[in-house]
Amino acid sequence: MAGKRTALVELDDGVCCAPLQASPLAEDEATELARLFAALGDPVRLRLLSLVAAAGEVCSCDLEDPLGKSQPTVSHHTKALADAGLITGEKRGRWMMWRIVPERLAALRAALA
């Protein structure tokens, strides 16, 4: 009888994991998932991510008012989300435009499935 096959979820640089209920996480899988969840573990970052996702693309300058945070604070939080691969930025002149990375959000969703 063939063993049960588990769909893998690609996360980053070849690190992948099965959905949490399928099997225990390996150490590298747990490390990568923890890094992503840590980036989402701040209410400002969660709001920021939802603002970017809702807009499709948003300028950093347009995040200050809805978040009620200064430009340096917005930059700190966008950097944390970008380092985790959850958003990506493109510099246009003096402005930074942000978009979500749908594949990363889908991978997180699948890991929790």
N, C-alpha and C positions, 0 to 999 in steps of 0.2 A: 504494500500500500504506500502510495506517495505521501510525503510529508506535506503539511499545510503550507502553502506559499503565502507570504505576507508582502503586501505592496510597500515599497520603500518610498520615503519622502526625501527629495533632494533639498538640503539646506544650504550648505556653503562649502566650497572647495572640496567636493567629494565626500563631505560628511553627510550621511543620511541616516535616517532612523525610521523604524516601523511605527505605526500609530501606537500610542502609549499602552493601549489595552491589548495589543497583539503580543508584545514580549517586553521583558525588562530592557531598559536602555543601556547601551555600552557607555563607558566613561566619556569618550569623545562626543557621543551623541548628546549625553546629558549636559556636557560643557557648552556645546553650541546652542542647545535649546535654552539653557539658563542665561546665556549671553543675550539672546533675543528677548526673553521675558524680562530681564533686568532693564533693557531699554524701554520696555512698555510699563515698567513698574512705577512710573511717575505720572501723576494725574495731568501735569502740563503736557507731557509727551503724548499721552493718550489723546488729549484734546487736539494737540497739534497734528497728530496723525489723522484724526478724523476730519479736521479742517482741510488738510491736503487731499485726502481721499474724496471728500465731497466736492471740492473745487476741480479736481482732475489735475490742475497745475496751479501753483500759487507762488507769489513773490514773498520773500521773507518780510518785506516791508508791510505786507498786508496781513501778517500774522500778529503783529504787536498789539493792535487794538482788541481783536477778539480774545486774545489770551491775557490781556492786561499786563503784559510783561515788556521790559525794555528790549532794545535790539540786541545787546550782548547776551541777555538771558535766552532770547529766541535762538540766537546763533548757537549757544551751548546745547540747547535741546535738539535742534536740527542736526547738529554734529553727532550727537549720541544716536539718533535714529538712523542717520546716514552710515555711521560706523557699523551699525547692526545690519545694514543692508535693507532696511525697511523703506527708506526713501532715497531718492537720487536727486542731485542738484545739477543745474547747468547755469553757469555764469553768463549773463547777457548784459554787457556794458558794466554798469556798477551794481546791477541787481542780480540776486540769486533766485532762480526759479526752482521750485521743488515739486516732485511727483512721487507717488507711492510706487513701490515695486510689487505688483500684484502677485508675482510668483512666490515671493517671500511670505506674504500674508496667507496665500493658499497653502504653503508648506506648514505654517504654524497651525492653521485650521485642521489640516490633515493629520498632523501629529497628535492633536487633541481628540481626533475622531475615535 
